[in-house]
Amino acid sequence: VQVDTAETPSLLWIEDSPSFEARHFKEWIAGTGGRLAIRSRVSRNRFHYEFHNMERFELQRLSSEVLKRFDLVVVGQRAWNGLSEPERQVLIEASEIRALGLLFRARSGIGLADGEGWPFGFTSEEVAESEGLQVRVAGLGTEQTPTLDTGPFELLLERGMEPIFEDQSGRVVAAARPLGAGTVGITLMDKTYPWVLGGHGETYSQLWSDLVEVVARPRDSPVWRIPPGPVMVDEPLPLSLELTSGAPVPAAVFGTISGPFADLPLRQDPRRPNRWTGTVWPAETGWHRLSTAGSKLDLYVDEAGSWPAWQQARKERATKLAS
């Protein structure tokens, strides 16, 4: 999948100790021109701070005024557990009231299998597979892309949750759900920097671009969203278009990149008025485009039946949700 380059949100990264993950993330963000602040704990009451493409400011204590500077907070599991109750509450309120995005990095499923350690109803189950799971990133990555170790876990979806990423067998490894005016997300991929070290920077960039896009405070321009995993001929593709508050009803089209394009009917989500949904049925393989004023999304359509394991996993998950 390819998306338009757009303004990068302002991000806050909170971790329990300095990490290679933060190091490579800041290099990626700085390369995009994005704004980033990092708070890393170095001892019980001391933190290390970094500010990239933004002025320094007091960050020892999270407050409502501090969080107004950001569109997304990325917080590790141990860092979340180490926050004071007032800090947790101010994060939740900023999401519920001002649409601040919250993205949690789980440590290989720890705290999820037993239902402890994570808020907002995110849970997982252990699966009888190898310790490393190969993550498919919305059509990117090859057999040479290094495996990301998430541990033998799969996120469980409940009504209202949306998958962000799955592996090649359809197991959910990142998901999101609404939290008031904002969105909260979780990812089991807490160490993604091996992709950069292995020369797969494009795949790394797409993964983090998609995570940020889904969870961060909505930007001013429209945003297309499609489910994770492959797109296939003659298979329904549900989609959505996120608009800013008060934006007019969108006019959208779909077709192959070379044309022709057909009008795409969209219907308003009664629970989220700024969200419009629809479905397309691609009729041929190759590159296609979803387009509306101010935003487009290019996607590749594979042959029907080219992902049998993924299709079977999707059917099983749909059955589980319907039961």
N, C-alpha and C positions, 0 to 999 in steps of 0.2 A: 504494500500500500504506500502511496506517496501523497503527502498533503502539502498545502501551501505553507511557505515560510511565514510566520507571523511573529508578533511581538512576544518575547519570552516573559512569563510572569516573574514576579519578585518572590524569591524562595528563601526559606529558613530551614537549615539542616541541623537537627539536634541528635547527638550521639553520646554514648556513655564513655567513650574513649576515642582518641584519634585513630583513623582507619584508612586503609588503602582505598576502600570504597568511596569515602569522602574526597580523597585526593583526586581520584580520576573523575568523580562527578564535578568537582569544581573546575577542573580543566575543560570538561565538556561545556559547562555552563558559560565559562569565561569566553570560550571560543564562539559561542552564539551571541555574545554581547549581553547575556542575561545578568540579572542582579542576584547576588547570593550572599547570605550571612551563615556562618557555621559556628555552633557552640558545642565544643567537645569537653567533656569532663576529664580533668587530669588528676584530681584528688577529690576528697569528700566535699570540700567547699571551694574548690578552685576550678576555673574553666579556661580553656584556650579559645580565643575568638579570631575569626577571619572574616574580612569583608571584601567582596569582589564587585567592582563596578557600582559601589555605593559608599556613602560616607559612614564612618564609624559612629556608633551610638551605644548607649548603655544596654546590655543584653543579659546581665546576670540574672535578672528576674523577668519572667514573661508577664506582660500586662496587656490590658486592652489597647493602650496607646502604642505599645511596641508592635502588636500584631496587626495594627492598621497599615503597617508598611508592607505587608506580605499578602500574596495570593495563595501560597501553598506552604505548609509546614510538613517536612519529612522527618519522622522521628523513629528511632530504633526501639526495639522492644525493651531492652534494659534501660534506655534513656526514659521511655514512658513510665516504666515502673519506678524510676528514681525521681520523677517529678513530684512536687508537693501537690496536695489536693487543690489549693487555690490555682496553681498553674494549669492543672488538668481542666479545671472548671472554666478558666478563662479561654482555653483553647476550644472547648466544646461550645461555649457561648459565642465565640467569634465565628464558628462555623454555622451555628444555628441562625444567627442574626445577620451576619455580614458576609455569608457565603465563603468564608475562608476554607480552603481545601486542606484535609488532613490525610497524609499517607503514612501508613505504618509498615515498617520493615520487620517482618517476623524472622527469628533466628531458626531457620530450618524446621519450622513447625512447632518449636518448643512453646509450651503454654497454650497450644491450640488443641492438641489431641485430648487433653484432659479438661478443656473448657476454661482454663485459668489464664490470666495474664493479659487478655485482650478485651476491650470494650466493644459495644455496638453489635453484639451478636455474631461476630465472626467465629466460626468453628471449623475443624477439619477432622478427617479420619485417616488412619494409617492404611496404606495400601501395600500389598505384598509384591513389591517391586525392588529393583536395585536402589542403592542410596542416591545415585545421581539420576536426574530426570532431564532429558533434552527438551528445551523449551522452544516451541515454534512461535515466532514473533510476527504474527499477521502477514505471513508470506515471505518474510526475510529469513536469512540464515540458510546454511547448506550442511551437508554431512561433515564438513570440515570445521563447522562452528563448535567451539568447546562446549561441553555439557555444563550447565549450571546446577550445582548441588543444592536442591531444596529439601533434602531428606525425603523419606518415603511417605509423604503426606499429600493430601488433596483437600483444597478448600471446599466446603459444603455450601451450596447456594440455597438461600431461602427466598421466598417471594419478596420482590423489591430490590434484590441484589442483581448486579450485572457482572458477568465475567469480563475481565480485561485481557488476560492471557491464559492460554492453555498449552499443555505440551502436545506432542504428536499423537498421544492416545486420548486426547480430550479431557485430561485432568486439569482442573482449574488451579492455577498457581498465582493469580492476582484477580481481585474482584473489588467492586465498589458498591456503595448504597447511599441514598440521600440521607442527610442529617440536617433537618431544618432547611434553611436556604442554601446550605452548602452540600458538599460531598465528602464522604470518608472512604478511603481505599486501604487495601492491605495487599502486600506482596510477600510471597514466600522466597523471593529471589533477593536475598540480602547481600550476596557477593556477585556482582555483575562485571567487575573490572577485568576478570580473565578474558572477556571478549575483546577488550582494548589491547591487553598484552598479547593476545593471539592474532592481532591484525584484523579484527572484525569490528572496527570502530563504527561502521555504518549500521550494523545490527544493534550495537549498544545505543547509538544515538536514536534509532527508531523506537527501541524499547522504552527509553526514558522520555522521549518526546510524547509517546502515547500515554504513559503513566501520568505525566504532568498535565497533558491535555484533558484527560478524563476527570482528574480529581481537583485541579486548581480552580480558583474562582473564575467564572466564565469571562472570556475576553469580549471586546466590543464587536468583533466580527463573528458571523455565524460559524458553527463548528459541526461538521459531519461526523457521525459515529456509526460503525458497523460492528457486529460481533467478531470476536477473535477467531482465528482459524481460516482455512481455505474457503474460497468462493468457487462454486462449480456450476456448470451449465445445467439449466432446467431445474435448479434448486432455488427455493425461495430465499431471498436475502433481505431480512428485516433491517431497517436503517432508521436513524433519527437525525434531526437537525436541531441543534441548540442555538437559540437566539438570545439577544440581550433583552432586558425588560422593556416592554413597550414597542418592540420592533413590529413592523407590519407583517401580514401574512406573506410567507415567502413563495416565490415562483421558482420551481426546480425542474431540471431536466436530467435524463439519463441516457447513455448510449455509448457506443465504441468511441475511442478518442478521435478517430478519423471521421465520425459521424455515420449516419444521421442521429440526431437526438430526439427523444420523445418526451412530452410533458410527464412529470412525475407527481401524481396526486399525493398530498400530505394531509394528515389529520392532526388536530391539536390534542395533546394529552390533557385530559380534564384535571389531572392531579398536579401537573407541572405545565402551566400555560405557555411557558417559553420553549417548550419542547414539542416538535412536530415529528410524526412518525409515518412510515410507509413501507412498502415491500416492492422489490423488483425481482424479475425472473430472467437472468441473463440467458440469451439464446445462442451465444457462440463464445468460443474461447478467445483469449487475448485481452488487451488492455481496454478498460472501460472508464467512464468518468461520471461522477455525480457532481452537479454544478448548480449553484445559485448565486445571486449577486453577492460578491465579497468573499466567496469560499468555493473551493472545489476539492474533490478527493478522487484520486486515480487508483484503480484496483485491478488486479489480474484475475481472470476467470479461467479455472482449470477444467479439464475434461470431467464429465460425469463419472462418479465411481472411482476417482483417482486417489481417494483417501478413505478406504474402507474402515480402517480401525477408528479413525476420528469420527466417521459417520455413525458407527455403532455406539461409540461412547456418547455421542450427542443424543441419540435416541434413548439410551439408558438414563441419562440425566434428565431428559424431558419427562420420562415416565416417573422418575423419582419425585420431581417437583409437582407432578399432577396428582400424586397419591396422597 
